[in-house]
């Protein structure tokens, strides 16, 4: 993931290719896979950005209640 402050814009580039999705790690709940994250707020120019990019986890099995 790349975050750039360009003039009056923030440009975020995230690799969402099949290879990137295969490298994604499970979220804390396991329901989704984290493709990209800022791991909390990051300062970008005069603002703060927090971002999580996720895809559904095809291997998620809900617990039996």
PDBQT receptor file of N, H, CA, C and O in Angstrom, charges set to zero:
ATOM      1  N   UNK A   1       0.852  -1.170   0.000  1.00  0.00    +0.000 N 
ATOM      2  CA  UNK A   1       0.000   0.000   0.000  1.00  0.00    +0.000 C 
ATOM      3  C   UNK A   1       0.894   1.227   0.000  1.00  0.00    +0.000 C 
ATOM      4  O   UNK A   1       1.932   1.255   0.661  1.00  0.00    +0.000 OA
ATOM      5  N   UNK A   2       0.486   2.222  -0.736  1.00  0.00    +0.000 N 
ATOM      6  H   UNK A   2      -0.358   2.199  -1.273  1.00  0.00    +0.000 HD
ATOM      7  CA  UNK A   2       1.223   3.475  -0.814  1.00  0.00    +0.000 C 
ATOM      8  C   UNK A   2       0.242   4.628  -0.600  1.00  0.00    +0.000 C 
ATOM      9  O   UNK A   2      -0.801   4.688  -1.250  1.00  0.00    +0.000 OA
ATOM     10  N   UNK A   3       0.576   5.533   0.303  1.00  0.00    +0.000 N 
ATOM     11  H   UNK A   3       1.424   5.484   0.831  1.00  0.00    +0.000 HD
ATOM     12  CA  UNK A   3      -0.251   6.713   0.560  1.00  0.00    +0.000 C 
ATOM     13  C   UNK A   3       0.588   7.945   0.272  1.00  0.00    +0.000 C 
ATOM     14  O   UNK A   3       1.671   8.111   0.834  1.00  0.00    +0.000 OA
ATOM     15  N   UNK A   4       0.096   8.800  -0.594  1.00  0.00    +0.000 N 
ATOM     16  H   UNK A   4      -0.784   8.665  -1.050  1.00  0.00    +0.000 HD
ATOM     17  CA  UNK A   4       0.821  10.013  -0.971  1.00  0.00    +0.000 C 
ATOM     18  C   UNK A   4      -0.059  11.247  -0.794  1.00  0.00    +0.000 C 
ATOM     19  O   UNK A   4      -1.257  11.223  -1.077  1.00  0.00    +0.000 OA
ATOM     20  N   UNK A   5       0.553  12.306  -0.330  1.00  0.00    +0.000 N 
ATOM     21  H   UNK A   5       1.526  12.325  -0.101  1.00  0.00    +0.000 HD
ATOM     22  CA  UNK A   5      -0.109  13.611  -0.243  1.00  0.00    +0.000 C 
ATOM     23  C   UNK A   5       0.341  14.395  -1.459  1.00  0.00    +0.000 C 
ATOM     24  O   UNK A   5       1.505  14.783  -1.557  1.00  0.00    +0.000 OA
ATOM     25  N   UNK A   6      -0.581  14.631  -2.391  1.00  0.00    +0.000 N 
ATOM     26  H   UNK A   6      -1.527  14.315  -2.311  1.00  0.00    +0.000 HD
ATOM     27  CA  UNK A   6      -0.271  15.345  -3.630  1.00  0.00    +0.000 C 
ATOM     28  C   UNK A   6      -1.145  16.582  -3.723  1.00  0.00    +0.000 C 
ATOM     29  O   UNK A   6      -2.343  16.491  -3.994  1.00  0.00    +0.000 OA
ATOM     30  N   UNK A   7      -0.542  17.729  -3.498  1.00  0.00    +0.000 N 
ATOM     31  H   UNK A   7       0.431  17.803  -3.278  1.00  0.00    +0.000 HD
ATOM     32  CA  UNK A   7      -1.264  18.996  -3.553  1.00  0.00    +0.000 C 
ATOM     33  C   UNK A   7      -2.425  18.963  -2.556  1.00  0.00    +0.000 C 
ATOM     34  O   UNK A   7      -2.190  18.875  -1.350  1.00  0.00    +0.000 OA
ATOM     35  N   UNK A   8      -3.667  19.031  -3.033  1.00  0.00    +0.000 N 
ATOM     36  H   UNK A   8      -3.858  19.102  -4.013  1.00  0.00    +0.000 HD
ATOM     37  CA  UNK A   8      -4.840  19.006  -2.159  1.00  0.00    +0.000 C 
ATOM     38  C   UNK A   8      -5.535  17.653  -2.150  1.00  0.00    +0.000 C 
ATOM     39  O   UNK A   8      -6.723  17.569  -1.840  1.00  0.00    +0.000 OA
ATOM     40  N   UNK A   9      -4.802  16.587  -2.488  1.00  0.00    +0.000 N 
ATOM     41  H   UNK A   9      -3.836  16.655  -2.739  1.00  0.00    +0.000 HD
ATOM     42  CA  UNK A   9      -5.391  15.258  -2.557  1.00  0.00    +0.000 C 
ATOM     43  C   UNK A   9      -4.521  14.251  -1.811  1.00  0.00    +0.000 C 
ATOM     44  O   UNK A   9      -3.309  14.427  -1.684  1.00  0.00    +0.000 OA
ATOM     45  N   UNK A  10      -5.160  13.201  -1.325  1.00  0.00    +0.000 N 
ATOM     46  H   UNK A  10      -6.144  13.058  -1.428  1.00  0.00    +0.000 HD
ATOM     47  CA  UNK A  10      -4.451  12.038  -0.785  1.00  0.00    +0.000 C 
ATOM     48  C   UNK A  10      -4.702  10.914  -1.785  1.00  0.00    +0.000 C 
ATOM     49  O   UNK A  10      -5.847  10.598  -2.106  1.00  0.00    +0.000 OA
ATOM     50  N   UNK A  11      -3.623  10.318  -2.271  1.00  0.00    +0.000 N 
ATOM     51  H   UNK A  11      -2.692  10.575  -2.011  1.00  0.00    +0.000 HD
ATOM     52  CA  UNK A  11      -3.719   9.239  -3.249  1.00  0.00    +0.000 C 
ATOM     53  C   UNK A  11      -3.277   7.946  -2.566  1.00  0.00    +0.000 C 
ATOM     54  O   UNK A  11      -2.152   7.842  -2.077  1.00  0.00    +0.000 OA
ATOM     55  N   UNK A  12      -4.176   6.964  -2.539  1.00  0.00    +0.000 N 
ATOM     56  H   UNK A  12      -5.090   7.048  -2.936  1.00  0.00    +0.000 HD
ATOM     57  CA  UNK A  12      -3.904   5.673  -1.912  1.00  0.00    +0.000 C 
ATOM     58  C   UNK A  12      -3.889   4.614  -3.004  1.00  0.00    +0.000 C 
ATOM     59  O   UNK A  12      -4.843   4.485  -3.770  1.00  0.00    +0.000 OA
ATOM     60  N   UNK A  13      -2.795   3.857  -3.069  1.00  0.00    +0.000 N 
ATOM     61  H   UNK A  13      -2.019   3.962  -2.447  1.00  0.00    +0.000 HD
ATOM     62  CA  UNK A  13      -2.665   2.789  -4.045  1.00  0.00    +0.000 C 
ATOM     63  C   UNK A  13      -2.560   1.464  -3.298  1.00  0.00    +0.000 C 
ATOM     64  O   UNK A  13      -1.690   1.289  -2.446  1.00  0.00    +0.000 OA
ATOM     65  N   UNK A  14      -3.457   0.532  -3.627  1.00  0.00    +0.000 N 
ATOM     66  H   UNK A  14      -4.164   0.674  -4.319  1.00  0.00    +0.000 HD
ATOM     67  CA  UNK A  14      -3.492  -0.773  -2.971  1.00  0.00    +0.000 C 
ATOM     68  C   UNK A  14      -3.476  -1.858  -4.038  1.00  0.00    +0.000 C 
ATOM     69  O   UNK A  14      -4.267  -1.828  -4.981  1.00  0.00    +0.000 OA
ATOM     70  N   UNK A  15      -2.576  -2.805  -3.882  1.00  0.00    +0.000 N 
ATOM     71  H   UNK A  15      -1.933  -2.828  -3.116  1.00  0.00    +0.000 HD
ATOM     72  CA  UNK A  15      -2.504  -3.951  -4.787  1.00  0.00    +0.000 C 
ATOM     73  C   UNK A  15      -3.626  -4.914  -4.418  1.00  0.00    +0.000 C 
ATOM     74  O   UNK A  15      -3.625  -5.481  -3.325  1.00  0.00    +0.000 OA
ATOM     75  N   UNK A  16      -4.579  -5.100  -5.323  1.00  0.00    +0.000 N 
ATOM     76  H   UNK A  16      -4.579  -4.639  -6.210  1.00  0.00    +0.000 HD
ATOM     77  CA  UNK A  16      -5.692  -6.020  -5.068  1.00  0.00    +0.000 C 
ATOM     78  C   UNK A  16      -5.643  -7.208  -6.035  1.00  0.00    +0.000 C 
ATOM     79  O   UNK A  16      -6.661  -7.847  -6.300  1.00  0.00    +0.000 OA
ATOM     80  N   UNK A  17      -4.465  -7.489  -6.546  1.00  0.00    +0.000 N 
ATOM     81  H   UNK A  17      -3.638  -6.970  -6.331  1.00  0.00    +0.000 HD
ATOM     82  CA  UNK A  17      -4.295  -8.603  -7.469  1.00  0.00    +0.000 C 
ATOM     83  C   UNK A  17      -4.603  -9.919  -6.765  1.00  0.00    +0.000 C 
ATOM     84  O   UNK A  17      -4.701  -9.967  -5.539  1.00  0.00    +0.000 OA
ATOM     85  N   UNK A  18      -4.752 -10.970  -7.535  1.00  0.00    +0.000 N 
ATOM     86  H   UNK A  18      -4.672 -10.932  -8.531  1.00  0.00    +0.000 HD
ATOM     87  CA  UNK A  18      -4.997 -12.306  -6.975  1.00  0.00    +0.000 C 
ATOM     88  C   UNK A  18      -3.853 -12.700  -6.037  1.00  0.00    +0.000 C 
ATOM     89  O   UNK A  18      -4.089 -13.277  -4.976  1.00  0.00    +0.000 OA
ATOM     90  N   UNK A  19      -2.626 -12.390  -6.425  1.00  0.00    +0.000 N 
ATOM     91  H   UNK A  19      -2.434 -11.921  -7.287  1.00  0.00    +0.000 HD
ATOM     92  CA  UNK A  19      -1.468 -12.718  -5.583  1.00  0.00    +0.000 C 
ATOM     93  C   UNK A  19      -1.532 -11.969  -4.252  1.00  0.00    +0.000 C 
ATOM     94  O   UNK A  19      -1.218 -12.538  -3.207  1.00  0.00    +0.000 OA
ATOM     95  N   UNK A  20      -1.933 -10.704  -4.284  1.00  0.00    +0.000 N 
ATOM     96  H   UNK A  20      -2.188 -10.242  -5.133  1.00  0.00    +0.000 HD
ATOM     97  CA  UNK A  20      -2.047  -9.917  -3.047  1.00  0.00    +0.000 C 
ATOM     98  C   UNK A  20      -3.142 -10.475  -2.151  1.00  0.00    +0.000 C 
ATOM     99  O   UNK A  20      -2.982 -10.524  -0.931  1.00  0.00    +0.000 OA
ATOM    100  N   UNK A  21      -4.250 -10.894  -2.746  1.00  0.00    +0.000 N 
ATOM    101  H   UNK A  21      -4.380 -10.854  -3.736  1.00  0.00    +0.000 HD
ATOM    102  CA  UNK A  21      -5.343 -11.470  -1.954  1.00  0.00    +0.000 C 
ATOM    103  C   UNK A  21      -4.927 -12.806  -1.333  1.00  0.00    +0.000 C 
ATOM    104  O   UNK A  21      -5.363 -13.139  -0.231  1.00  0.00    +0.000 OA
ATOM    105  N   UNK A  22      -4.093 -13.566  -2.029  1.00  0.00    +0.000 N 
ATOM    106  H   UNK A  22      -3.739 -13.295  -2.924  1.00  0.00    +0.000 HD
ATOM    107  CA  UNK A  22      -3.605 -14.830  -1.475  1.00  0.00    +0.000 C 
ATOM    108  C   UNK A  22      -2.634 -14.592  -0.311  1.00  0.00    +0.000 C 
ATOM    109  O   UNK A  22      -2.544 -15.421   0.594  1.00  0.00    +0.000 OA
ATOM    110  N   UNK A  23      -1.909 -13.466  -0.327  1.00  0.00    +0.000 N 
ATOM    111  H   UNK A  23      -1.982 -12.793  -1.062  1.00  0.00    +0.000 HD
ATOM    112  CA  UNK A  23      -0.980 -13.121   0.758  1.00  0.00    +0.000 C 
ATOM    113  C   UNK A  23      -1.690 -12.491   1.951  1.00  0.00    +0.000 C 
ATOM    114  O   UNK A  23      -1.084 -12.326   3.009  1.00  0.00    +0.000 OA
ATOM    115  N   UNK A  24      -2.954 -12.140   1.797  1.00  0.00    +0.000 N 
ATOM    116  H   UNK A  24      -3.446 -12.274   0.937  1.00  0.00    +0.000 HD
ATOM    117  CA  UNK A  24      -3.694 -11.434   2.849  1.00  0.00    +0.000 C 
ATOM    118  C   UNK A  24      -3.780 -12.277   4.111  1.00  0.00    +0.000 C 
ATOM    119  O   UNK A  24      -3.862 -13.504   4.058  1.00  0.00    +0.000 OA
ATOM    120  N   UNK A  25      -3.759 -11.588   5.248  1.00  0.00    +0.000 N 
ATOM    121  H   UNK A  25      -3.692 -10.591   5.291  1.00  0.00    +0.000 HD
ATOM    122  CA  UNK A  25      -3.837 -12.292   6.534  1.00  0.00    +0.000 C 
ATOM    123  C   UNK A  25      -5.243 -12.165   7.114  1.00  0.00    +0.000 C 
ATOM    124  O   UNK A  25      -5.939 -11.184   6.852  1.00  0.00    +0.000 OA
ATOM    125  N   UNK A  26      -5.662 -13.158   7.901  1.00  0.00    +0.000 N 
ATOM    126  H   UNK A  26      -5.097 -13.955   8.114  1.00  0.00    +0.000 HD
ATOM    127  CA  UNK A  26      -7.013 -13.123   8.472  1.00  0.00    +0.000 C 
ATOM    128  C   UNK A  26      -7.183 -11.956   9.452  1.00  0.00    +0.000 C 
ATOM    129  O   UNK A  26      -6.248 -11.584  10.160  1.00  0.00    +0.000 OA
ATOM    130  N   UNK A  27      -8.382 -11.395   9.479  1.00  0.00    +0.000 N 
ATOM    131  H   UNK A  27      -9.141 -11.698   8.904  1.00  0.00    +0.000 HD
ATOM    132  CA  UNK A  27      -8.722 -10.376  10.470  1.00  0.00    +0.000 C 
ATOM    133  C   UNK A  27      -8.821 -11.037  11.834  1.00  0.00    +0.000 C 
ATOM    134  O   UNK A  27      -8.739 -12.261  11.932  1.00  0.00    +0.000 OA
ATOM    135  N   UNK A  28      -8.994 -10.255  12.877  1.00  0.00    +0.000 N 
ATOM    136  H   UNK A  28      -9.061  -9.261  12.797  1.00  0.00    +0.000 HD
ATOM    137  CA  UNK A  28      -9.076 -10.834  14.226  1.00  0.00    +0.000 C 
ATOM    138  C   UNK A  28     -10.273 -11.771  14.382  1.00  0.00    +0.000 C 
ATOM    139  O   UNK A  28     -10.196 -12.739  15.138  1.00  0.00    +0.000 OA
ATOM    140  N   UNK A  29     -11.378 -11.501  13.680  1.00  0.00    +0.000 N 
ATOM    141  H   UNK A  29     -11.440 -10.714  13.066  1.00  0.00    +0.000 HD
ATOM    142  CA  UNK A  29     -12.548 -12.379  13.766  1.00  0.00    +0.000 C 
ATOM    143  C   UNK A  29     -12.423 -13.576  12.836  1.00  0.00    +0.000 C 
ATOM    144  O   UNK A  29     -13.086 -14.592  13.041  1.00  0.00    +0.000 OA
ATOM    145  N   UNK A  30     -11.574 -13.465  11.812  1.00  0.00    +0.000 N 
ATOM    146  H   UNK A  30     -11.035 -12.639  11.645  1.00  0.00    +0.000 HD
ATOM    147  CA  UNK A  30     -11.423 -14.530  10.827  1.00  0.00    +0.000 C 
ATOM    148  C   UNK A  30     -12.427 -14.467   9.696  1.00  0.00    +0.000 C 
ATOM    149  O   UNK A  30     -12.341 -15.256   8.755  1.00  0.00    +0.000 OA
ATOM    150  N   UNK A  31     -13.384 -13.542   9.766  1.00  0.00    +0.000 N 
ATOM    151  H   UNK A  31     -13.453 -12.901  10.530  1.00  0.00    +0.000 HD
ATOM    152  CA  UNK A  31     -14.416 -13.448   8.736  1.00  0.00    +0.000 C 
ATOM    153  C   UNK A  31     -13.887 -12.863   7.433  1.00  0.00    +0.000 C 
ATOM    154  O   UNK A  31     -14.397 -13.167   6.355  1.00  0.00    +0.000 OA
ATOM    155  N   UNK A  32     -12.861 -12.020   7.538  1.00  0.00    +0.000 N 
ATOM    156  H   UNK A  32     -12.447 -11.772   8.414  1.00  0.00    +0.000 HD
ATOM    157  CA  UNK A  32     -12.305 -11.372   6.363  1.00  0.00    +0.000 C 
ATOM    158  C   UNK A  32     -10.790 -11.543   6.329  1.00  0.00    +0.000 C 
ATOM    159  O   UNK A  32     -10.166 -11.925   7.319  1.00  0.00    +0.000 OA
ATOM    160  N   UNK A  33     -10.218 -11.250   5.165  1.00  0.00    +0.000 N 
ATOM    161  H   UNK A  33     -10.725 -10.940   4.361  1.00  0.00    +0.000 HD
ATOM    162  CA  UNK A  33      -8.772 -11.245   4.988  1.00  0.00    +0.000 C 
ATOM    163  C   UNK A  33      -8.327  -9.810   4.767  1.00  0.00    +0.000 C 
ATOM    164  O   UNK A  33      -8.925  -9.083   3.974  1.00  0.00    +0.000 OA
ATOM    165  N   UNK A  34      -7.275  -9.401   5.472  1.00  0.00    +0.000 N 
ATOM    166  H   UNK A  34      -6.789  -9.992   6.117  1.00  0.00    +0.000 HD
ATOM    167  CA  UNK A  34      -6.761  -8.037   5.369  1.00  0.00    +0.000 C 
ATOM    168  C   UNK A  34      -5.776  -7.946   4.202  1.00  0.00    +0.000 C 
ATOM    169  O   UNK A  34      -4.674  -8.493   4.258  1.00  0.00    +0.000 OA
ATOM    170  N   UNK A  35      -6.189  -7.254   3.157  1.00  0.00    +0.000 N 
ATOM    171  H   UNK A  35      -7.084  -6.810   3.111  1.00  0.00    +0.000 HD
ATOM    172  CA  UNK A  35      -5.334  -7.047   1.992  1.00  0.00    +0.000 C 
ATOM    173  C   UNK A  35      -4.348  -5.915   2.287  1.00  0.00    +0.000 C 
ATOM    174  O   UNK A  35      -3.177  -5.992   1.916  1.00  0.00    +0.000 OA
ATOM    175  N   UNK A  36      -4.832  -4.859   2.960  1.00  0.00    +0.000 N 
ATOM    176  H   UNK A  36      -5.784  -4.797   3.261  1.00  0.00    +0.000 HD
ATOM    177  CA  UNK A  36      -3.976  -3.727   3.313  1.00  0.00    +0.000 C 
ATOM    178  C   UNK A  36      -4.559  -3.021   4.528  1.00  0.00    +0.000 C 
ATOM    179  O   UNK A  36      -5.774  -2.998   4.722  1.00  0.00    +0.000 OA
ATOM    180  N   UNK A  37      -3.684  -2.447   5.342  1.00  0.00    +0.000 N 
ATOM    181  H   UNK A  37      -2.697  -2.466   5.184  1.00  0.00    +0.000 HD
ATOM    182  CA  UNK A  37      -4.132  -1.691   6.511  1.00  0.00    +0.000 C 
ATOM    183  C   UNK A  37      -3.081  -0.658   6.882  1.00  0.00    +0.000 C 
ATOM    184  O   UNK A  37      -1.889  -0.843   6.636  1.00  0.00    +0.000 OA
ATOM    185  N   UNK A  38      -3.545   0.427   7.476  1.00  0.00    +0.000 N 
ATOM    186  H   UNK A  38      -4.513   0.577   7.676  1.00  0.00    +0.000 HD
ATOM    187  CA  UNK A  38      -2.609   1.428   8.004  1.00  0.00    +0.000 C 
ATOM    188  C   UNK A  38      -2.232   1.105   9.444  1.00  0.00    +0.000 C 
ATOM    189  O   UNK A  38      -1.384   1.778  10.030  1.00  0.00    +0.000 OA
ATOM    190  N   UNK A  39      -2.865   0.068  10.022  1.00  0.00    +0.000 N 
ATOM    191  H   UNK A  39      -3.554  -0.478   9.545  1.00  0.00    +0.000 HD
ATOM    192  CA  UNK A  39      -2.631  -0.287  11.433  1.00  0.00    +0.000 C 
ATOM    193  C   UNK A  39      -2.890   0.901  12.350  1.00  0.00    +0.000 C 
ATOM    194  O   UNK A  39      -2.067   1.238  13.201  1.00  0.00    +0.000 OA
ATOM    195  N   UNK A  40      -4.034   1.520  12.164  1.00  0.00    +0.000 N 
ATOM    196  H   UNK A  40      -4.702   1.246  11.473  1.00  0.00    +0.000 HD
ATOM    197  CA  UNK A  40      -4.397   2.693  12.965  1.00  0.00    +0.000 C 
ATOM    198  C   UNK A  40      -4.246   3.955  12.144  1.00  0.00    +0.000 C 
ATOM    199  O   UNK A  40      -4.056   3.905  10.929  1.00  0.00    +0.000 OA
ATOM    200  N   UNK A  41      -4.332   5.083  12.820  1.00  0.00    +0.000 N 
ATOM    201  H   UNK A  41      -4.486   5.124  13.807  1.00  0.00    +0.000 HD
ATOM    202  CA  UNK A  41      -4.268   6.370  12.132  1.00  0.00    +0.000 C 
ATOM    203  C   UNK A  41      -2.841   6.715  11.742  1.00  0.00    +0.000 C 
ATOM    204  O   UNK A  41      -1.909   6.553  12.529  1.00  0.00    +0.000 OA
ATOM    205  N   UNK A  42      -2.683   7.203  10.490  1.00  0.00    +0.000 N 
ATOM    206  H   UNK A  42      -3.440   7.335   9.850  1.00  0.00    +0.000 HD
ATOM    207  CA  UNK A  42      -1.396   7.680   9.981  1.00  0.00    +0.000 C 
ATOM    208  C   UNK A  42      -1.563   9.118   9.527  1.00  0.00    +0.000 C 
ATOM    209  O   UNK A  42      -2.540   9.465   8.862  1.00  0.00    +0.000 OA
ATOM    210  N   UNK A  43      -0.620   9.929   9.885  1.00  0.00    +0.000 N 
ATOM    211  H   UNK A  43       0.173   9.647  10.424  1.00  0.00    +0.000 HD
ATOM    212  CA  UNK A  43      -0.646  11.331   9.483  1.00  0.00    +0.000 C 
ATOM    213  C   UNK A  43      -0.237  11.440   8.015  1.00  0.00    +0.000 C 
ATOM    214  O   UNK A  43       0.808  10.928   7.614  1.00  0.00    +0.000 OA
ATOM    215  N   UNK A  44      -1.075  12.114   7.215  1.00  0.00    +0.000 N 
ATOM    216  H   UNK A  44      -1.925  12.530   7.541  1.00  0.00    +0.000 HD
ATOM    217  CA  UNK A  44      -0.802  12.350   5.796  1.00  0.00    +0.000 C 
ATOM    218  C   UNK A  44      -1.063  13.825   5.548  1.00  0.00    +0.000 C 
ATOM    219  O   UNK A  44      -2.215  14.243   5.430  1.00  0.00    +0.000 OA
ATOM    220  N   UNK A  45      -0.001  14.611   5.469  1.00  0.00    +0.000 N 
ATOM    221  H   UNK A  45       0.934  14.271   5.566  1.00  0.00    +0.000 HD
ATOM    222  CA  UNK A  45      -0.178  16.050   5.334  1.00  0.00    +0.000 C 
ATOM    223  C   UNK A  45      -0.929  16.574   6.546  1.00  0.00    +0.000 C 
ATOM    224  O   UNK A  45      -0.570  16.251   7.678  1.00  0.00    +0.000 OA
ATOM    225  N   UNK A  46      -1.970  17.380   6.328  1.00  0.00    +0.000 N 
ATOM    226  H   UNK A  46      -2.262  17.642   5.408  1.00  0.00    +0.000 HD
ATOM    227  CA  UNK A  46      -2.684  17.992   7.453  1.00  0.00    +0.000 C 
ATOM    228  C   UNK A  46      -3.785  17.117   8.059  1.00  0.00    +0.000 C 
ATOM    229  O   UNK A  46      -4.476  17.556   8.979  1.00  0.00    +0.000 OA
ATOM    230  N   UNK A  47      -3.960  15.902   7.566  1.00  0.00    +0.000 N 
ATOM    231  H   UNK A  47      -3.399  15.545   6.819  1.00  0.00    +0.000 HD
ATOM    232  CA  UNK A  47      -5.038  15.037   8.057  1.00  0.00    +0.000 C 
ATOM    233  C   UNK A  47      -4.489  13.690   8.524  1.00  0.00    +0.000 C 
ATOM    234  O   UNK A  47      -3.340  13.340   8.256  1.00  0.00    +0.000 OA
ATOM    235  N   UNK A  48      -5.340  12.947   9.229  1.00  0.00    +0.000 N 
ATOM    236  H   UNK A  48      -6.274  13.232   9.447  1.00  0.00    +0.000 HD
ATOM    237  CA  UNK A  48      -5.008  11.583   9.627  1.00  0.00    +0.000 C 
ATOM    238  C   UNK A  48      -5.901  10.619   8.854  1.00  0.00    +0.000 C 
ATOM    239  O   UNK A  48      -7.076  10.903   8.623  1.00  0.00    +0.000 OA
ATOM    240  N   UNK A  49      -5.341   9.480   8.457  1.00  0.00    +0.000 N 
ATOM    241  H   UNK A  49      -4.387   9.249   8.645  1.00  0.00    +0.000 HD
ATOM    242  CA  UNK A  49      -6.055   8.485   7.675  1.00  0.00    +0.000 C 
ATOM    243  C   UNK A  49      -5.972   7.146   8.393  1.00  0.00    +0.000 C 
ATOM    244  O   UNK A  49      -4.911   6.761   8.883  1.00  0.00    +0.000 OA
ATOM    245  N   UNK A  50      -7.105   6.434   8.453  1.00  0.00    +0.000 N 
ATOM    246  H   UNK A  50      -7.967   6.746   8.054  1.00  0.00    +0.000 HD
ATOM    247  CA  UNK A  50      -7.141   5.069   8.954  1.00  0.00    +0.000 C 
ATOM    248  C   UNK A  50      -7.863   4.240   7.905  1.00  0.00    +0.000 C 
ATOM    249  O   UNK A  50      -8.975   4.577   7.499  1.00  0.00    +0.000 OA
ATOM    250  N   UNK A  51      -7.231   3.152   7.464  1.00  0.00    +0.000 N 
ATOM    251  H   UNK A  51      -6.328   2.878   7.793  1.00  0.00    +0.000 HD
ATOM    252  CA  UNK A  51      -7.792   2.400   6.359  1.00  0.00    +0.000 C 
ATOM    253  C   UNK A  51      -7.585   0.905   6.565  1.00  0.00    +0.000 C 
ATOM    254  O   UNK A  51      -6.499   0.466   6.946  1.00  0.00    +0.000 OA
ATOM    255  N   UNK A  52      -8.631   0.129   6.312  1.00  0.00    +0.000 N 
ATOM    256  H   UNK A  52      -9.512   0.485   6.003  1.00  0.00    +0.000 HD
ATOM    257  CA  UNK A  52      -8.547  -1.324   6.234  1.00  0.00    +0.000 C 
ATOM    258  C   UNK A  52      -9.163  -1.742   4.911  1.00  0.00    +0.000 C 
ATOM    259  O   UNK A  52     -10.284  -1.345   4.594  1.00  0.00    +0.000 OA
ATOM    260  N   UNK A  53      -8.444  -2.535   4.141  1.00  0.00    +0.000 N 
ATOM    261  H   UNK A  53      -7.534  -2.858   4.399  1.00  0.00    +0.000 HD
ATOM    262  CA  UNK A  53      -8.938  -3.063   2.874  1.00  0.00    +0.000 C 
ATOM    263  C   UNK A  53      -9.083  -4.571   3.059  1.00  0.00    +0.000 C 
ATOM    264  O   UNK A  53      -8.092  -5.268   3.278  1.00  0.00    +0.000 OA
ATOM    265  N   UNK A  54     -10.308  -5.074   2.974  1.00  0.00    +0.000 N 
ATOM    266  H   UNK A  54     -11.113  -4.508   2.797  1.00  0.00    +0.000 HD
ATOM    267  CA  UNK A  54     -10.574  -6.485   3.262  1.00  0.00    +0.000 C 
ATOM    268  C   UNK A  54     -11.332  -7.161   2.128  1.00  0.00    +0.000 C 
ATOM    269  O   UNK A  54     -11.982  -6.507   1.313  1.00  0.00    +0.000 OA
ATOM    270  N   UNK A  55     -11.232  -8.472   2.097  1.00  0.00    +0.000 N 
ATOM    271  H   UNK A  55     -10.703  -9.003   2.760  1.00  0.00    +0.000 HD
ATOM    272  CA  UNK A  55     -12.045  -9.310   1.215  1.00  0.00    +0.000 C 
ATOM    273  C   UNK A  55     -12.631 -10.419   2.092  1.00  0.00    +0.000 C 
ATOM    274  O   UNK A  55     -12.039 -10.753   3.119  1.00  0.00    +0.000 OA
ATOM    275  N   UNK A  56     -13.768 -10.994   1.720  1.00  0.00    +0.000 N 
ATOM    276  H   UNK A  56     -14.249 -10.723   0.886  1.00  0.00    +0.000 HD
ATOM    277  CA  UNK A  56     -14.328 -12.088   2.518  1.00  0.00    +0.000 C 
ATOM    278  C   UNK A  56     -13.354 -13.263   2.586  1.00  0.00    +0.000 C 
ATOM    279  O   UNK A  56     -12.649 -13.547   1.618  1.00  0.00    +0.000 OA
ATOM    280  N   UNK A  57     -13.319 -13.940   3.724  1.00  0.00    +0.000 N 
ATOM    281  H   UNK A  57     -13.893 -13.709   4.510  1.00  0.00    +0.000 HD
ATOM    282  CA  UNK A  57     -12.468 -15.111   3.895  1.00  0.00    +0.000 C 
ATOM    283  C   UNK A  57     -13.246 -16.335   3.420  1.00  0.00    +0.000 C 
ATOM    284  O   UNK A  57     -14.212 -16.737   4.070  1.00  0.00    +0.000 OA
ATOM    285  N   UNK A  58     -12.845 -16.932   2.302  1.00  0.00    +0.000 N 
ATOM    286  H   UNK A  58     -12.061 -16.605   1.774  1.00  0.00    +0.000 HD
ATOM    287  CA  UNK A  58     -13.604 -18.074   1.783  1.00  0.00    +0.000 C 
ATOM    288  C   UNK A  58     -13.515 -19.303   2.675  1.00  0.00    +0.000 C 
ATOM    289  O   UNK A  58     -14.311 -20.230   2.523  1.00  0.00    +0.000 OA
ATOM    290  N   UNK A  59     -12.556 -19.330   3.609  1.00  0.00    +0.000 N 
ATOM    291  H   UNK A  59     -11.910 -18.577   3.733  1.00  0.00    +0.000 HD
ATOM    292  CA  UNK A  59     -12.380 -20.479   4.491  1.00  0.00    +0.000 C 
ATOM    293  C   UNK A  59     -13.033 -20.282   5.861  1.00  0.00    +0.000 C 
ATOM    294  O   UNK A  59     -12.894 -21.131   6.742  1.00  0.00    +0.000 OA
ATOM    295  N   UNK A  60     -13.748 -19.161   6.042  1.00  0.00    +0.000 N 
ATOM    296  H   UNK A  60     -13.861 -18.472   5.327  1.00  0.00    +0.000 HD
ATOM    297  CA  UNK A  60     -14.353 -18.885   7.354  1.00  0.00    +0.000 C 
ATOM    298  C   UNK A  60     -15.507 -19.849   7.616  1.00  0.00    +0.000 C 
ATOM    299  O   UNK A  60     -16.408 -20.011   6.793  1.00  0.00    +0.000 OA
ATOM    300  N   UNK A  61     -15.455 -20.476   8.775  1.00  0.00    +0.000 N 
ATOM    301  H   UNK A  61     -14.723 -20.345   9.444  1.00  0.00    +0.000 HD
ATOM    302  CA  UNK A  61     -16.530 -21.358   9.222  1.00  0.00    +0.000 C 
ATOM    303  C   UNK A  61     -17.107 -20.773  10.503  1.00  0.00    +0.000 C 
ATOM    304  O   UNK A  61     -16.413 -20.735  11.518  1.00  0.00    +0.000 OA
ATOM    305  N   UNK A  62     -18.374 -20.310  10.488  1.00  0.00    +0.000 N 
ATOM    306  H   UNK A  62     -18.938 -20.341   9.663  1.00  0.00    +0.000 HD
ATOM    307  CA  UNK A  62     -18.970 -19.769  11.706  1.00  0.00    +0.000 C 
ATOM    308  C   UNK A  62     -19.029 -20.843  12.795  1.00  0.00    +0.000 C 
ATOM    309  O   UNK A  62     -19.241 -22.022  12.511  1.00  0.00    +0.000 OA
ATOM    310  N   UNK A  63     -18.838 -20.412  14.050  1.00  0.00    +0.000 N 
ATOM    311  H   UNK A  63     -18.666 -19.454  14.281  1.00  0.00    +0.000 HD
ATOM    312  CA  UNK A  63     -18.900 -21.397  15.128  1.00  0.00    +0.000 C 
ATOM    313  C   UNK A  63     -20.323 -21.938  15.299  1.00  0.00    +0.000 C 
ATOM    314  O   UNK A  63     -21.306 -21.230  15.080  1.00  0.00    +0.000 OA
ATOM    315  N   UNK A  64     -20.401 -23.181  15.685  1.00  0.00    +0.000 N 
ATOM    316  H   UNK A  64     -19.603 -23.756  15.862  1.00  0.00    +0.000 HD
ATOM    317  CA  UNK A  64     -21.724 -23.784  15.982  1.00  0.00    +0.000 C 
ATOM    318  C   UNK A  64     -22.159 -23.326  17.361  1.00  0.00    +0.000 C 
ATOM    319  O   UNK A  64     -21.434 -23.487  18.343  1.00  0.00    +0.000 OA
ATOM    320  N   UNK A  65     -23.351 -22.752  17.422  1.00  0.00    +0.000 N 
ATOM    321  H   UNK A  65     -23.940 -22.621  16.625  1.00  0.00    +0.000 HD
ATOM    322  CA  UNK A  65     -23.855 -22.269  18.715  1.00  0.00    +0.000 C 
ATOM    323  C   UNK A  65     -24.800 -23.262  19.336  1.00  0.00    +0.000 C 
ATOM    324  O   UNK A  65     -25.320 -23.022  20.425  1.00  0.00    +0.000 OA
TER     325      UNK A  65
